[in-house]
Amino acid sequence: MELKPGYTVTLEVARKAKFGYFLSDGKTDILMHENDVEEEVETGSHIEVFLYHDHQNRLSATTKKPLIQGEGFAWLEVVSVKTGHGLFLFNGISRDLFLSMDELPSDRNLWPKPGDKLPVSYTWDKKGRLMSRLVKGQPIEEQSVRATEDMMSKEVKGHVYHYLDEGAAIFTEEGYLAYLHDNEMIKEPRYGEEVTVRVIYVREDGRINVTMHPLRSERQEDDAEKLVRYMEERGGQMPYWDKSQPEDIKHRFNLSKAAFKRALGKLLKEKKIEQREGWTYLKEKK
């Protein structure tokens, strides 16, 4: 039997100490801190414990059950971020689990924040210290469920767990595998961030494509309000109209030409604006 952090083993309670107990496999004594004992134990009895390194880097034992069991993985919550090193994740015991910055993107803005959740499993560094690594691909796919057509246009929540070439992979609360394309992002979400998205396509394999954008009618309302606010702040006018250049519109409003024209069309239909010689004007309210 190998005594190694990350393993669950059965050991004999060899003796009691002031600060806990010493357990033994007959060759090696391992400390079990008092705060790692969930219920009374008796000297000479055999108990199942999880092994980890304590804050003084000593191999220690706990009767508490870690969230990650054996060779599996779990979605662990980020509890702290150590710049230049990595993250610490809560694993259900007194010692948080480390995730190296080598597992994270080079863009620091995409690093998780406390409260975010990541799928991780156990690994060990060259010195045999227990740490974690990100999980993606098949292990997560095996836990997923197929979405059905009635999910179209519905909102779902989930955590970003992986970035692909042109988008992000999300695992939803329902267990769906979701893909968020770059074009469907309002902002680039962090690894582990919980996002609320809307289903725009259900694939034959049960996976879903999602968007951060609201429905077109809602988006058009927001875009129209944006143009009205812009004109109100500038004396009720702006040097843009439906024939303005797409790059000018994108630069000023972060809208596509099509979205800009839809918003203008809505305001024209409602008789809130008028256009003359390359300018758009708010009509005076009667």
Helices and strands as residue ranges (DSSP letters): E 8-17, E 20-24, E 29-33, G 34-36, E 46-53, E 59-62, E 73-82, E 86-90, E 97-100, G 101-103, G 108-110, E 117-124, E 130-134, H 138-143, G 149-151, E 155-164, E 167-172, E 177-181, G 182-184, E 194-202, E 208-211, H 216-232, E 237-238, H 246-253, H 257-269, E 273-276, E 279-282
